[in-house]
Amino acid sequence: MIAKVRGATILGVEGFLIDIEVDISRGLPGFEIVGLPDVAVRESRQRVRAAMNNSGFGFPLQRLTVNLAPADLRKSGPAFDLAIALGIMAACGTLEADLLEGVLVLGELSLDGSVRGVAGVLPMLLAAAEAGVPRALVPADNEEEAALVDQIEVGIVRHLVDAAAMLEGRSKFITPRPRDFDLETAVNSDLSEVRGQLTAKRALEIAAAGRHSLLLMGPPGCGKTLLARCLPGILPPLSFAEALEVAQIYSVAQGGRTPLRLSRSRPFRSPHHSSTVAGLIGGGANPEPGEITLAHHGVLFLDEVGEFRRTVLDVLRQPLEDGRVSLVRHGYSITYPARCQLILAANPCPCGFLGSSVKDCLCTGGELASYRRRLSGPLLDRIDLQVWMDGLQAHEFYSSAEPSAVVRERVMKAWEYLKAVDQGEAAIEVSKGAQGVLARAVEKFKLSARAVTRIQRVARTIAVLEGSREIDAHHLAEALTYRLSL
């Protein structure tokens, strides 16, 4: 007899529905899974057999063949365990096969029949909802994620026995009530905590308003890291659609280990300088999203960027341009979203005091050359704002500063107008004076076409922040100072 049940797998950060077919036939007892399963899926044979025996259902002593279709799509992870077990029960008559129609089944089985949480439940449920699947069985560990998808009736299961009872009508499926969208945003640091550094604060506000990349360079202790951690606090909160995208990514990355809820806070990721290429952009034998994807719709902060390997930094160039990471693994093209804001912080040299007014630099010429080679020209050309931060003077320790909430209001107004400009609903003109300033700068500094485009974008942001609908000469001059200051 053949039984069919719906499962799902993850490719990148998207869910794909899988048809699971179970056939029981005569012959020597055996259990085979076909359809490009990975090691975790093949190991499910032992988990399913033990779980069924220990739950009181028994395991059929016949020839079992489980097919995961489509056969040309590689399946990974333990999320098929519960579906395979229920399919076997339906094939051998323990469970009516009709009860599995229109039900997506997700969950890993323990040897005692308990159901464990799995990675990627949110994108898999969204894929099922889009395909019109009306019901789903979901592990209790993933209940928070299931509550985010209100188009499907969900059965929360803790044990294989619970799953059978729910399908037979002894327990009820529920329609999840959408959780309240968190209106508060977490703030790592506040701009009022940063003393002095008016130029760097101005650059941070411009970066936030125009979603520009930013390089902060200066001696140790001048406030680079603290200033970068203030950025999420002045960015507008996530929209519902953006928050759902971010939640899908973390659903895959966290593997069901921690509760997942929608938040309006923008992600802030700060990987260590020992990070590998796979750790930064994703990949590996079993591909997982990297730090640049985990920072999607948020901030990727690389502190002590001069300590990162150049090969690691250079792989950021294409994702920063495209807003996505494209990888090929096992013959499949995997795409991860990566539309984030890049913030870099660096010391000017290995000792940290080159160009400082506080202390003399002790580095040799060779050390300086080696250090500077870490940041390639093509990567620096993609950094919109580059700012020098010097050590604080004594009187600056007691200076007052605007709080993040005040700056955020200006940034949100700028976002609204720039969005209208991008959609063609508003316009910003360029004055003749600004055109002349830019032409002279191109001739004098031999700026690349990319640099000119980015300078114009920064000047546009500066004009919008000031409430101007025209890019004037002083807007462009300020944009040039952020490009040529280092």
Summary of the structure (lengths in Angstrom):
residues: 486
radius of gyration: 27.5
end to end distance: 73.1
largest distance: 87.9
contacts: 1646
relative contact order: 0.10
helix: 41%
strand: 20%
